[in-house]
Amino acid sequence: MEEGAEQQHAWDEVSKILRHGDAVYQKLRLQSLLGGKLDACNAFVTIHSGAGGTESCDWADMLFRMYRMYAEDAGFEFEIMDSQAGDEAGLKSVTFSVTGGYAYGFLKAERGVHRLVRISPFDSNKRRHTSFCSLDVVAELDDDIEVEINEADLRVDTYRSGGAGGQHVNKTDSAIRITHLPTGIVVACQSERSQHKNRSKAMSVLKAKIYELQADKQRKEMERFYGEKGEIAWGSQIRSYVLQPYTMVKDHRTEHQTGNVSAVLDGELQAFIEAWLHMKAGEASSKITGG
């Protein structure tokens, strides 16, 4: 009996070492895919509802919940900066920050148009509807990255937040909306009670968006600024979420898919993100080797 117990103990120790080694390997493997200049940064994420009216506003709210759950499960901090409620339900748009190591490196994989197919809860005839939302992701820039912004190019509006959708934000009399006139970029923040703090956060988002735009112009690849997004409508989606007549989530860039839609909508996105990172790493390797 003692010899058997010793053997079992030794096997348990070996198994523990192997599991630890595999965890270390998986962590190093994943980090090897996150070598971009800004990958280690925090992220600013904006969801916009697209074609589909109330349906797409409800879809935007579902996506908002999905990314909030993903961030929480991944150990990231999550803060809503601005939101605009839909006329009847859901959200027209919402901007939030995701803070933690490599938040941008992971979430940049999600930039693009997301398509939902389901039986509409808003249709008394129970017809199937297709809805679209776009997701924009930019990195929060470190102070050592210079982005020149002329104050004369800014239009700053203050307003009071609240009304429908107020459950997503703190009530404040100091909400800020900044429009960068040369580019038309608009950012807003209403998460703080201090107008000064809201302006500072909005300027951080503006700085990030202008940096992304300038980088794209230099590369002459403006489609990247829209995050492979294009028009928020049919044919431009990066991923489809189908609830009827069957259940499937499929990424059209990597072909990765799963039938467990509920798990994905509850924030289980890592497999999709890693598939995209592997694809991008393979593309970069092919360019280097000329393959």
MIDOSE-1310 file (N, C-alpha, C; in nm, 2 decimals, decimal comma, always signed):
residues 291
meeg	+0,08/-0,12/+0,00/+0,00/+0,00/+0,00/+0,09/+0,13/+0,00; +0,19/+0,12/+0,08/+0,28/+0,24/+0,09/+0,34/+0,27/-0,04; +0,39/+0,16/-0,11/+0,46/+0,18/-0,24/+0,36/+0,24/-0,34; +0,24/+0,19/-0,34/+0,13/+0,25/-0,43/+0,10/+0,39/-0,40
aeqq	+0,10/+0,43/-0,27/+0,07/+0,57/-0,24/+0,18/+0,66/-0,28; +0,31/+0,61/-0,27/+0,42/+0,69/-0,31/+0,42/+0,71/-0,46; +0,39/+0,60/-0,53/+0,38/+0,62/-0,68/+0,27/+0,72/-0,72; +0,16/+0,71/-0,65/+0,05/+0,81/-0,68/+0,09/+0,95/-0,65
hawd	+0,16/+0,96/-0,54/+0,21/+1,10/-0,50/+0,31/+1,15/-0,60; +0,40/+1,06/-0,65/+0,50/+1,10/-0,75/+0,43/+1,14/-0,88; +0,33/+1,06/-0,92/+0,26/+1,09/-1,04/+0,18/+1,23/-1,03; +0,12/+1,25/-0,91/+0,06/+1,38/-0,89/+0,15/+1,50/-0,90
evsk	+0,27/+1,48/-0,85/+0,37/+1,59/-0,86/+0,41/+1,61/-1,00; +0,43/+1,50/-1,07/+0,47/+1,51/-1,22/+0,36/+1,58/-1,29; +0,24/+1,54/-1,27/+0,12/+1,61/-1,34/+0,11/+1,75/-1,31; +0,14/+1,79/-1,18/+0,14/+1,93/-1,14/+0,24/+2,01/-1,21
ilrh	+0,36/+1,95/-1,22/+0,47/+2,02/-1,29/+0,44/+2,04/-1,44; +0,38/+1,93/-1,50/+0,35/+1,94/-1,64/+0,24/+2,04/-1,67; +0,14/+2,05/-1,58/+0,03/+2,15/-1,59/+0,09/+2,29/-1,58; +0,18/+2,31/-1,48/+0,24/+2,44/-1,47/+0,33/+2,48/-1,59
gdav	+0,40/+2,38/-1,64/+0,48/+2,40/-1,76/+0,40/+2,44/-1,88; +0,28/+2,37/-1,89/+0,19/+2,40/-2,01/+0,13/+2,54/-1,99; +0,10/+2,58/-1,87/+0,04/+2,72/-1,85/+0,15/+2,82/-1,88; +0,27/+2,80/-1,84/+0,38/+2,89/-1,87/+0,40/+2,90/-2,02
yqkl	+0,40/+2,79/-2,09/+0,42/+2,78/-2,23/+0,31/+2,86/-2,30; +0,18/+2,84/-2,26/+0,07/+2,90/-2,33/+0,08/+3,05/-2,31; +0,12/+3,10/-2,19/+0,14/+3,24/-2,16/+0,24/+3,30/-2,25; +0,36/+3,23/-2,26/+0,47/+3,28/-2,34/+0,43/+3,28/-2,49
rlqs	+0,35/+3,18/-2,53/+0,31/+3,17/-2,67/+0,22/+3,29/-2,70; +0,13/+3,32/-2,61/+0,03/+3,43/-2,63/+0,10/+3,56/-2,64; +0,20/+3,58/-2,54/+0,27/+3,70/-2,54/+0,35/+3,72/-2,67; +0,40/+3,61/-2,73/+0,47/+3,63/-2,86/+0,39/+3,68/-2,97
llgg	+0,26/+3,67/-2,96/+0,17/+3,73/-3,06/+0,14/+3,87/-3,04; +0,18/+3,93/-2,92/+0,15/+4,06/-2,88/+0,27/+4,15/-2,88; +0,33/+4,16/-2,99/+0,46/+4,24/-3,00/+0,44/+4,38/-3,07; +0,32/+4,42/-3,09/+0,29/+4,55/-3,15/+0,33/+4,66/-3,06
klda	+0,36/+4,78/-3,12/+0,41/+4,89/-3,04/+0,31/+4,93/-2,93; +0,19/+4,92/-2,96/+0,09/+4,97/-2,86/+0,01/+4,85/-2,79; +0,05/+4,73/-2,82/-0,03/+4,62/-2,77/-0,04/+4,61/-2,62; +0,06/+4,66/-2,54/+0,06/+4,65/-2,40/-0,03/+4,76/-2,34
cnaf	-0,08/+4,85/-2,42/-0,16/+4,97/-2,37/-0,30/+4,93/-2,33; -0,36/+5,02/-2,25/-0,51/+5,01/-2,23/-0,58/+5,04/-2,35; -0,71/+5,02/-2,35/-0,79/+5,04/-2,48/-0,91/+5,13/-2,45; -0,95/+5,21/-2,55/-1,08/+5,28/-2,56/-1,16/+5,21/-2,66
vtih	-1,28/+5,17/-2,63/-1,37/+5,09/-2,71/-1,50/+5,17/-2,73; -1,55/+5,18/-2,86/-1,67/+5,25/-2,89/-1,76/+5,15/-2,97; -1,88/+5,13/-2,93/-1,98/+5,05/-3,00/-2,08/+5,15/-3,06; -2,11/+5,14/-3,19/-2,21/+5,21/-3,26/-2,31/+5,12/-3,32
sgag	-2,44/+5,15/-3,30/-2,55/+5,07/-3,36/-2,55/+5,11/-3,51; -2,59/+5,02/-3,60/-2,59/+5,04/-3,74/-2,73/+5,02/-3,80; -2,73/+4,96/-3,92/-2,86/+4,93/-3,99/-2,94/+4,84/-3,90; -3,07/+4,87/-3,88/-3,16/+4,78/-3,81/-3,24/+4,85/-3,70
gtes	-3,22/+4,99/-3,68/-3,31/+5,06/-3,59/-3,30/+5,01/-3,45; -3,42/+4,99/-3,39/-3,43/+4,94/-3,25/-3,35/+4,81/-3,23; -3,36/+4,72/-3,33/-3,29/+4,59/-3,33/-3,14/+4,61/-3,31; -3,08/+4,70/-3,38/-2,94/+4,72/-3,37/-2,90/+4,79/-3,24
cdwa	-2,99/+4,88/-3,19/-2,96/+4,94/-3,06/-2,96/+4,83/-2,95; -3,06/+4,74/-2,96/-3,06/+4,63/-2,86/-2,93/+4,54/-2,88; -2,89/+4,52/-3,00/-2,77/+4,44/-3,03/-2,65/+4,51/-2,97; -2,64/+4,65/-2,98/-2,53/+4,72/-2,92/-2,53/+4,70/-2,77
dmlf	-2,64/+4,70/-2,71/-2,65/+4,67/-2,56/-2,60/+4,53/-2,53; -2,63/+4,43/-2,61/-2,59/+4,30/-2,59/-2,43/+4,29/-2,61; -2,38/+4,36/-2,71/-2,24/+4,36/-2,73/-2,17/+4,43/-2,61; -2,23/+4,54/-2,57/-2,17/+4,61/-2,45/-2,16/+4,51/-2,33
rmyr	-2,26/+4,44/-2,30/-2,26/+4,34/-2,19/-2,15/+4,23/-2,22; -2,14/+4,19/-2,34/-2,04/+4,08/-2,38/-1,90/+4,13/-2,35; -1,87/+4,25/-2,39/-1,73/+4,30/-2,37/-1,71/+4,34/-2,22; -1,81/+4,38/-2,15/-1,79/+4,40/-2,01/-1,76/+4,27/-1,94
myae	-1,83/+4,17/-1,97/-1,81/+4,04/-1,91/-1,67/+3,98/-1,95; -1,63/+4,00/-2,07/-1,50/+3,96/-2,11/-1,39/+4,03/-2,03; -1,41/+4,16/-2,02/-1,31/+4,24/-1,95/-1,30/+4,20/-1,80; -1,41/+4,18/-1,74/-1,42/+4,14/-1,60/-1,35/+4,00/-1,58
dagf	-1,39/+3,90/-1,67/-1,33/+3,77/-1,66/-1,18/+3,77/-1,68; -1,13/+3,86/-1,77/-0,99/+3,87/-1,80/-0,91/+3,95/-1,69; -0,98/+4,00/-1,59/-0,91/+4,08/-1,49/-0,89/+4,22/-1,52; -0,95/+4,27/-1,63/-0,93/+4,41/-1,67/-1,03/+4,50/-1,59
efei	-0,99/+4,63/-1,57/-1,08/+4,73/-1,52/-1,16/+4,79/-1,63; -1,29/+4,81/-1,60/-1,38/+4,85/-1,71/-1,46/+4,98/-1,66; -1,45/+5,08/-1,74/-1,52/+5,21/-1,70/-1,60/+5,27/-1,82; -1,72/+5,30/-1,80/-1,80/+5,36/-1,91/-1,77/+5,51/-1,91
mdsq	-1,75/+5,56/-2,03/-1,71/+5,70/-2,04/-1,83/+5,78/-2,10; -1,90/+5,72/-2,19/-2,01/+5,80/-2,25/-2,11/+5,70/-2,31; -2,24/+5,73/-2,31/-2,34/+5,64/-2,37/-2,45/+5,72/-2,42; -2,52/+5,68/-2,53/-2,63/+5,74/-2,59/-2,74/+5,63/-2,60
agde	-2,85/+5,65/-2,53/-2,96/+5,55/-2,53/-3,03/+5,54/-2,67; -3,08/+5,43/-2,70/-3,17/+5,41/-2,82/-3,30/+5,47/-2,79; -3,38/+5,50/-2,90/-3,51/+5,57/-2,88/-3,61/+5,48/-2,81; -3,60/+5,35/-2,84/-3,70/+5,26/-2,77/-3,63/+5,16/-2,68
aglk	-3,51/+5,12/-2,71/-3,44/+5,02/-2,63/-3,29/+5,02/-2,66; -3,21/+4,97/-2,57/-3,07/+4,95/-2,60/-2,99/+5,08/-2,61; -2,89/+5,08/-2,69/-2,79/+5,19/-2,70/-2,76/+5,22/-2,85; -2,76/+5,35/-2,87/-2,72/+5,40/-3,00/-2,57/+5,39/-3,01
svtf	-2,50/+5,43/-2,90/-2,35/+5,42/-2,89/-2,31/+5,42/-2,75; -2,19/+5,36/-2,72/-2,13/+5,36/-2,59/-1,98/+5,36/-2,61; -1,91/+5,43/-2,52/-1,77/+5,43/-2,52/-1,72/+5,40/-2,38; -1,62/+5,30/-2,37/-1,57/+5,26/-2,24/-1,42/+5,24/-2,25
svtg	-1,36/+5,24/-2,14/-1,22/+5,21/-2,13/-1,20/+5,07/-2,07; -1,10/+5,00/-2,12/-1,06/+4,87/-2,06/-0,91/+4,89/-2,02; -0,89/+4,87/-1,89/-0,75/+4,90/-1,84/-0,69/+4,77/-1,78; -0,57/+4,75/-1,83/-0,49/+4,63/-1,78/-0,39/+4,59/-1,89
gyay	-0,29/+4,51/-1,85/-0,19/+4,47/-1,94/-0,23/+4,41/-2,07; -0,20/+4,46/-2,18/-0,23/+4,41/-2,31/-0,38/+4,42/-2,35; -0,45/+4,51/-2,28/-0,59/+4,52/-2,32/-0,61/+4,55/-2,46; -0,53/+4,65/-2,51/-0,54/+4,68/-2,66/-0,50/+4,57/-2,75
gflk	-0,39/+4,50/-2,71/-0,34/+4,39/-2,79/-0,44/+4,29/-2,81; -0,53/+4,26/-2,71/-0,63/+4,16/-2,73/-0,75/+4,22/-2,80; -0,80/+4,34/-2,76/-0,92/+4,39/-2,81/-0,92/+4,44/-2,95; -0,80/+4,47/-3,00/-0,79/+4,52/-3,14/-0,84/+4,42/-3,23
aerg	-0,84/+4,29/-3,19/-0,89/+4,18/-3,27/-1,04/+4,19/-3,30; -1,11/+4,27/-3,21/-1,25/+4,28/-3,22/-1,30/+4,40/-3,30; -1,21/+4,48/-3,36/-1,25/+4,60/-3,43/-1,32/+4,55/-3,56; -1,44/+4,61/-3,59/-1,51/+4,58/-3,71/-1,66/+4,57/-3,69
vhrl	-1,73/+4,52/-3,79/-1,88/+4,51/-3,78/-1,92/+4,37/-3,73; -2,01/+4,37/-3,64/-2,06/+4,25/-3,58/-2,21/+4,23/-3,62; -2,25/+4,12/-3,67/-2,38/+4,09/-3,73/-2,46/+3,99/-3,64; -2,58/+4,02/-3,61/-2,67/+3,94/-3,53/-2,79/+3,89/-3,62
vris	-2,82/+3,76/-3,61/-2,94/+3,71/-3,68/-3,02/+3,64/-3,57; -3,15/+3,68/-3,56/-3,24/+3,62/-3,45/-3,38/+3,65/-3,48; -3,47/+3,58/-3,41/-3,61/+3,62/-3,41/-3,63/+3,74/-3,32; -3,68/+3,85/-3,38/-3,69/+3,97/-3,31/-3,78/+3,97/-3,19
pfds	-3,74/+4,01/-3,07/-3,83/+4,03/-2,96/-3,92/+4,15/-2,97; -3,89/+4,24/-3,07/-3,96/+4,36/-3,09/-4,06/+4,35/-3,21; -4,07/+4,23/-3,27/-4,16/+4,20/-3,39/-4,27/+4,11/-3,34; -4,39/+4,16/-3,34/-4,51/+4,09/-3,30/-4,53/+3,96/-3,39
nkrr	-4,48/+3,97/-3,51/-4,50/+3,86/-3,61/-4,39/+3,76/-3,60; -4,29/+3,78/-3,50/-4,18/+3,68/-3,47/-4,10/+3,65/-3,60; -4,07/+3,75/-3,67/-3,99/+3,73/-3,79/-3,84/+3,74/-3,76; -3,76/+3,68/-3,85/-3,61/+3,68/-3,82/-3,56/+3,82/-3,87
htsf	-3,47/+3,88/-3,79/-3,41/+4,01/-3,83/-3,26/+4,00/-3,82; -3,20/+4,08/-3,90/-3,05/+4,09/-3,90/-3,01/+4,23/-3,86; -2,92/+4,24/-3,76/-2,88/+4,37/-3,70/-2,73/+4,38/-3,71; -2,68/+4,50/-3,72/-2,54/+4,53/-3,73/-2,49/+4,63/-3,63
csld	-2,37/+4,62/-3,57/-2,31/+4,72/-3,49/-2,16/+4,72/-3,53; -2,10/+4,84/-3,51/-1,96/+4,85/-3,53/-1,88/+4,86/-3,40; -1,76/+4,81/-3,40/-1,68/+4,83/-3,28/-1,55/+4,89/-3,32; -1,52/+5,01/-3,26/-1,39/+5,07/-3,28/-1,30/+5,06/-3,16
vvae	-1,18/+5,03/-3,18/-1,08/+5,01/-3,06/-0,96/+5,09/-3,09; -0,92/+5,18/-3,00/-0,79/+5,25/-3,01/-0,71/+5,24/-2,88; -0,58/+5,25/-2,89/-0,50/+5,23/-2,77/-0,49/+5,36/-2,69; -0,49/+5,36/-2,56/-0,47/+5,47/-2,48/-0,32/+5,50/-2,48
lddd	-0,28/+5,62/-2,53/-0,14/+5,65/-2,55/-0,06/+5,69/-2,42; +0,06/+5,65/-2,42/+0,15/+5,70/-2,31/+0,18/+5,84/-2,33; +0,22/+5,91/-2,22/+0,25/+6,05/-2,23/+0,37/+6,08/-2,32; +0,46/+5,98/-2,34/+0,58/+6,00/-2,42/+0,55/+6,00/-2,57
ieve	+0,42/+5,96/-2,61/+0,38/+5,97/-2,75/+0,32/+6,10/-2,77; +0,38/+6,18/-2,86/+0,33/+6,31/-2,88/+0,23/+6,32/-3,00; +0,12/+6,38/-2,97/+0,01/+6,41/-3,07/-0,02/+6,55/-3,06; +0,00/+6,62/-3,17/-0,02/+6,77/-3,17/-0,16/+6,80/-3,20
inea	-0,22/+6,87/-3,10/-0,36/+6,91/-3,12/-0,37/+7,06/-3,09; -0,42/+7,13/-3,19/-0,43/+7,28/-3,18/-0,57/+7,31/-3,11; -0,57/+7,38/-3,00/-0,69/+7,41/-2,93/-0,79/+7,49/-3,02; -0,74/+7,56/-3,12/-0,82/+7,64/-3,21/-0,90/+7,54/-3,30
dlrv	-0,86/+7,42/-3,31/-0,93/+7,32/-3,40/-1,03/+7,24/-3,32; -1,06/+7,28/-3,20/-1,15/+7,21/-3,12/-1,28/+7,28/-3,09; -1,39/+7,22/-3,10/-1,52/+7,27/-3,05/-1,56/+7,19/-2,93; -1,58/+7,26/-2,82/-1,61/+7,19/-2,69/-1,75/+7,23/-2,65
dtyr	-1,83/+7,13/-2,63/-1,97/+7,15/-2,58/-1,98/+7,08/-2,45; -2,05/+7,15/-2,36/-2,09/+7,09/-2,23/-2,24/+7,06/-2,23; -2,28/+6,96/-2,16/-2,42/+6,92/-2,15/-2,44/+6,84/-2,03; -2,57/+6,81/-2,00/-2,61/+6,74/-1,88/-2,65/+6,60/-1,93
sgga	-2,58/+6,49/-1,87/-2,62/+6,36/-1,91/-2,74/+6,31/-1,83; -2,80/+6,20/-1,87/-2,92/+6,15/-1,80/-3,02/+6,10/-1,90; -3,14/+6,08/-1,86/-3,24/+6,03/-1,94/-3,23/+5,88/-1,96; -3,30/+5,82/-2,06/-3,29/+5,68/-2,09/-3,15/+5,64/-2,11
ggqh	-3,11/+5,52/-2,06/-2,98/+5,47/-2,07/-2,89/+5,52/-1,96; -2,94/+5,60/-1,87/-2,87/+5,66/-1,76/-2,81/+5,55/-1,66; -2,87/+5,43/-1,67/-2,82/+5,32/-1,59/-2,67/+5,29/-1,62; -2,62/+5,33/-1,73/-2,49/+5,30/-1,77/-2,39/+5,40/-1,73
vnkt	-2,43/+5,52/-1,68/-2,34/+5,62/-1,65/-2,38/+5,69/-1,52; -2,28/+5,77/-1,46/-2,32/+5,85/-1,34/-2,39/+5,97/-1,39; -2,49/+6,02/-1,31/-2,55/+6,14/-1,35/-2,45/+6,26/-1,32; -2,44/+6,35/-1,42/-2,35/+6,46/-1,40/-2,40/+6,58/-1,48
dsai	-2,36/+6,70/-1,43/-2,39/+6,82/-1,50/-2,27/+6,87/-1,58; -2,17/+6,79/-1,59/-2,04/+6,83/-1,65/-2,00/+6,75/-1,77; -2,09/+6,69/-1,84/-2,05/+6,61/-1,95/-1,98/+6,70/-2,06; -1,89/+6,64/-2,13/-1,81/+6,71/-2,23/-1,81/+6,64/-2,36
rith	-1,83/+6,72/-2,47/-1,82/+6,66/-2,61/-1,72/+6,75/-2,68; -1,62/+6,69/-2,74/-1,52/+6,76/-2,81/-1,52/+6,71/-2,96; -1,53/+6,81/-3,05/-1,52/+6,78/-3,19/-1,39/+6,84/-3,25; -1,31/+6,75/-3,31/-1,19/+6,79/-3,38/-1,23/+6,83/-3,52
lptg	-1,23/+6,96/-3,54/-1,29/+7,02/-3,67/-1,21/+6,97/-3,79; -1,08/+6,96/-3,80/-1,01/+6,92/-3,92/-1,04/+6,77/-3,96; -1,07/+6,69/-3,87/-1,09/+6,54/-3,90/-1,24/+6,50/-3,88; -1,32/+6,58/-3,81/-1,45/+6,55/-3,78/-1,47/+6,45/-3,67
ivva	-1,36/+6,41/-3,60/-1,37/+6,31/-3,49/-1,44/+6,38/-3,38; -1,54/+6,30/-3,32/-1,61/+6,35/-3,21/-1,59/+6,25/-3,09; -1,56/+6,30/-2,97/-1,55/+6,22/-2,85/-1,62/+6,29/-2,74; -1,67/+6,20/-2,65/-1,75/+6,26/-2,53/-1,72/+6,18/-2,41
cqse	-1,74/+6,25/-2,30/-1,72/+6,18/-2,17/-1,81/+6,24/-2,07; -1,88/+6,15/-1,99/-1,98/+6,20/-1,89/-1,97/+6,11/-1,76; -1,85/+6,04/-1,75/-1,84/+5,95/-1,64/-1,80/+6,01/-1,51; -1,75/+6,14/-1,51/-1,71/+6,21/-1,39/-1,80/+6,32/-1,36
rsqh	-1,81/+6,36/-1,23/-1,89/+6,48/-1,19/-1,81/+6,61/-1,22; -1,68/+6,59/-1,24/-1,60/+6,71/-1,26/-1,58/+6,73/-1,41; -1,62/+6,86/-1,46/-1,60/+6,89/-1,60/-1,46/+6,88/-1,64; -1,36/+6,92/-1,55/-1,22/+6,91/-1,58/-1,18/+6,76/-1,61
knrs	-1,22/+6,67/-1,52/-1,19/+6,53/-1,54/-1,25/+6,47/-1,67; -1,37/+6,51/-1,70/-1,43/+6,46/-1,82/-1,36/+6,51/-1,94; -1,32/+6,64/-1,94/-1,24/+6,69/-2,05/-1,11/+6,62/-2,07; -1,04/+6,59/-1,96/-0,91/+6,52/-1,96/-0,93/+6,38/-2,02
kams	-1,03/+6,31/-1,98/-1,06/+6,18/-2,04/-1,10/+6,19/-2,19; -1,18/+6,28/-2,22/-1,22/+6,30/-2,36/-1,10/+6,33/-2,45; -1,01/+6,41/-2,40/-0,89/+6,45/-2,47/-0,80/+6,32/-2,49; -0,79/+6,23/-2,39/-0,72/+6,11/-2,41/-0,77/+6,03/-2,52
vlka	-0,90/+6,02/-2,53/-0,96/+5,94/-2,64/-0,94/+6,01/-2,77; -0,95/+6,14/-2,78/-0,93/+6,22/-2,90/-0,78/+6,20/-2,95; -0,69/+6,21/-2,85/-0,55/+6,19/-2,88/-0,52/+6,05/-2,95; -0,59/+5,95/-2,89/-0,57/+5,81/-2,94/-0,63/+5,80/-3,08
kiye	-0,74/+5,86/-3,10/-0,81/+5,85/-3,23/-0,73/+5,92/-3,34; -0,68/+6,04/-3,31/-0,60/+6,12/-3,40/-0,47/+6,04/-3,43; -0,41/+5,99/-3,33/-0,28/+5,91/-3,35/-0,31/+5,79/-3,45; -0,42/+5,72/-3,43/-0,45/+5,61/-3,52/-0,48/+5,66/-3,66
lqad	-0,54/+5,77/-3,67/-0,57/+5,83/-3,81/-0,44/+5,87/-3,88; -0,35/+5,94/-3,80/-0,23/+5,98/-3,86/-0,14/+5,86/-3,90; -0,14/+5,76/-3,82/-0,06/+5,64/-3,85/-0,11/+5,58/-3,98; -0,24/+5,57/-4,00/-0,30/+5,51/-4,12/-0,27/+5,59/-4,24
kqrk	-0,28/+5,73/-4,22/-0,24/+5,81/-4,34/-0,10/+5,79/-4,39; -0,01/+5,77/-4,29/+0,13/+5,75/-4,32/+0,14/+5,61/-4,40; +0,06/+5,52/-4,36/+0,07/+5,39/-4,43/-0,02/+5,38/-4,55; -0,10/+5,49/-4,57/-0,19/+5,49/-4,69/-0,28/+5,37/-4,69
emer	-0,33/+5,34/-4,57/-0,43/+5,23/-4,55/-0,54/+5,28/-4,47; -0,62/+5,37/-4,52/-0,73/+5,43/-4,44/-0,83/+5,33/-4,40; -0,84/+5,22/-4,46/-0,94/+5,12/-4,42/-0,91/+5,07/-4,28; -0,78/+5,07/-4,24/-0,75/+5,02/-4,11/-0,81/+5,11/-4,00
fyge	-0,82/+5,24/-4,03/-0,88/+5,33/-3,93/-1,02/+5,29/-3,90; -1,09/+5,24/-4,00/-1,23/+5,19/-3,98/-1,23/+5,05/-3,94; -1,11/+5,00/-3,90/-1,09/+4,87/-3,84/-1,15/+4,76/-3,92; -1,13/+4,76/-4,05/-1,19/+4,66/-4,14/-1,34/+4,66/-4,13
kgei	-1,39/+4,78/-4,10/-1,53/+4,80/-4,06/-1,61/+4,84/-4,18; -1,57/+4,94/-4,25/-1,64/+4,99/-4,37/-1,78/+5,04/-4,33; -1,88/+5,01/-4,41/-2,02/+5,05/-4,39/-2,07/+4,95/-4,28; -2,15/+5,01/-4,19/-2,21/+4,92/-4,09/-2,34/+4,86/-4,15
awgs	-2,32/+4,76/-4,23/-2,43/+4,69/-4,29/-2,39/+4,56/-4,35; -2,48/+4,50/-4,43/-2,46/+4,37/-4,49/-2,33/+4,36/-4,57; -2,26/+4,25/-4,56/-2,14/+4,22/-4,64/-2,01/+4,28/-4,59; -2,01/+4,36/-4,48/-1,89/+4,41/-4,43/-1,86/+4,36/-4,29
qirs	-1,93/+4,26/-4,24/-1,91/+4,21/-4,10/-1,79/+4,13/-4,09; -1,72/+4,13/-3,97/-1,61/+4,05/-3,94/-1,66/+3,92/-3,87; -1,77/+3,93/-3,81/-1,82/+3,81/-3,73/-1,97/+3,81/-3,73; -2,03/+3,69/-3,74/-2,18/+3,67/-3,74/-2,22/+3,59/-3,62
yvlq	-2,32/+3,63/-3,55/-2,38/+3,57/-3,44/-2,52/+3,52/-3,48; -2,54/+3,40/-3,49/-2,67/+3,35/-3,54/-2,75/+3,27/-3,43; -2,87/+3,32/-3,40/-2,95/+3,26/-3,29/-3,06/+3,17/-3,35; -3,11/+3,21/-3,47/-3,21/+3,13/-3,54/-3,18/+3,14/-3,69
pytm	-3,20/+3,03/-3,77/-3,27/+2,91/-3,74/-3,17/+2,80/-3,68; -3,05/+2,83/-3,66/-2,95/+2,75/-3,59/-2,87/+2,84/-3,50; -2,78/+2,78/-3,42/-2,69/+2,87/-3,33/-2,55/+2,85/-3,37; -2,48/+2,96/-3,40/-2,34/+2,96/-3,44/-2,29/+3,10/-3,43
vkdh	-2,16/+3,11/-3,39/-2,09/+3,23/-3,40/-1,97/+3,20/-3,49; -1,95/+3,28/-3,60/-1,84/+3,25/-3,69/-1,77/+3,38/-3,72; -1,64/+3,37/-3,71/-1,55/+3,48/-3,75/-1,51/+3,47/-3,90; -1,55/+3,57/-3,98/-1,53/+3,55/-4,13/-1,39/+3,58/-4,17
rteh	-1,30/+3,62/-4,08/-1,16/+3,65/-4,12/-1,08/+3,52/-4,09; -1,11/+3,45/-3,98/-1,03/+3,34/-3,94/-1,10/+3,20/-3,97; -1,23/+3,21/-3,99/-1,32/+3,09/-4,00/-1,34/+3,02/-3,87; -1,29/+3,07/-3,76/-1,31/+3,01/-3,63/-1,46/+3,03/-3,60
qtgn	-1,52/+2,92/-3,54/-1,66/+2,92/-3,51/-1,69/+2,83/-3,39; -1,81/+2,85/-3,33/-1,86/+2,77/-3,23/-2,01/+2,77/-3,23; -2,07/+2,67/-3,18/-2,22/+2,66/-3,17/-2,27/+2,71/-3,04; -2,18/+2,74/-2,94/-2,22/+2,79/-2,81/-2,23/+2,94/-2,81
vsav	-2,34/+2,99/-2,87/-2,36/+3,13/-2,88/-2,37/+3,20/-2,74; -2,44/+3,13/-2,65/-2,46/+3,18/-2,51/-2,33/+3,21/-2,44; -2,24/+3,12/-2,45/-2,11/+3,14/-2,39/-2,03/+3,26/-2,44; -2,04/+3,27/-2,58/-1,97/+3,39/-2,64/-2,04/+3,52/-2,59
ldge	-2,17/+3,52/-2,59/-2,24/+3,64/-2,55/-2,22/+3,67/-2,40; -2,17/+3,57/-2,33/-2,14/+3,59/-2,18/-1,99/+3,62/-2,17; -1,92/+3,65/-2,28/-1,78/+3,70/-2,27/-1,67/+3,60/-2,30; -1,71/+3,48/-2,35/-1,60/+3,39/-2,38/-1,55/+3,41/-2,52
lqaf	-1,46/+3,51/-2,54/-1,41/+3,56/-2,67/-1,27/+3,52/-2,69; -1,20/+3,46/-2,59/-1,05/+3,44/-2,61/-1,02/+3,36/-2,73; -1,09/+3,25/-2,76/-1,06/+3,17/-2,87/-1,07/+3,24/-3,00; -1,16/+3,33/-3,02/-1,18/+3,41/-3,14/-1,06/+3,51/-3,15
ieaw	-1,02/+3,57/-3,03/-0,92/+3,67/-3,03/-0,78/+3,60/-3,07; -0,76/+3,48/-3,01/-0,63/+3,42/-3,03/-0,62/+3,37/-3,18; -0,74/+3,32/-3,23/-0,73/+3,28/-3,37/-0,69/+3,39/-3,46; -0,75/+3,52/-3,43/-0,71/+3,63/-3,51/-0,56/+3,67/-3,50
lhmk	-0,51/+3,66/-3,37/-0,37/+3,70/-3,35/-0,28/+3,60/-3,42; -0,32/+3,47/-3,42/-0,24/+3,37/-3,49/-0,24/+3,40/-3,64; -0,36/+3,44/-3,69/-0,37/+3,47/-3,84/-0,28/+3,59/-3,87; -0,28/+3,69/-3,79/-0,20/+3,81/-3,82/-0,05/+3,78/-3,80
agea	-0,01/+3,69/-3,71/+0,13/+3,65/-3,69/+0,17/+3,58/-3,82; +0,08/+3,49/-3,87/+0,12/+3,42/-3,99/+0,13/+3,51/-4,11; +0,05/+3,61/-4,12/+0,06/+3,71/-4,23/+0,19/+3,78/-4,22; +0,23/+3,82/-4,10/+0,35/+3,90/-4,08/+0,47/+3,81/-4,12
sski	+0,47/+3,68/-4,08/+0,58/+3,59/-4,11/+0,59/+3,57/-4,26; +0,48/+3,56/-4,33/+0,48/+3,54/-4,47/+0,54/+3,66/-4,54; +0,51/+3,78/-4,49/+0,57/+3,90/-4,55/+0,72/+3,90/-4,54; +0,77/+3,86/-4,42/+0,91/+3,85/-4,39/+0,99/+3,75/-4,48
tgg	+0,92/+3,63/-4,49/+0,99/+3,53/-4,57/+0,96/+3,53/-4,72; +0,86/+3,62/-4,75/+0,83/+3,64/-4,89/+0,73/+3,53/-4,94; +0,67/+3,46/-4,84/+0,58/+3,35/-4,88/+0,44/+3,40/-4,91
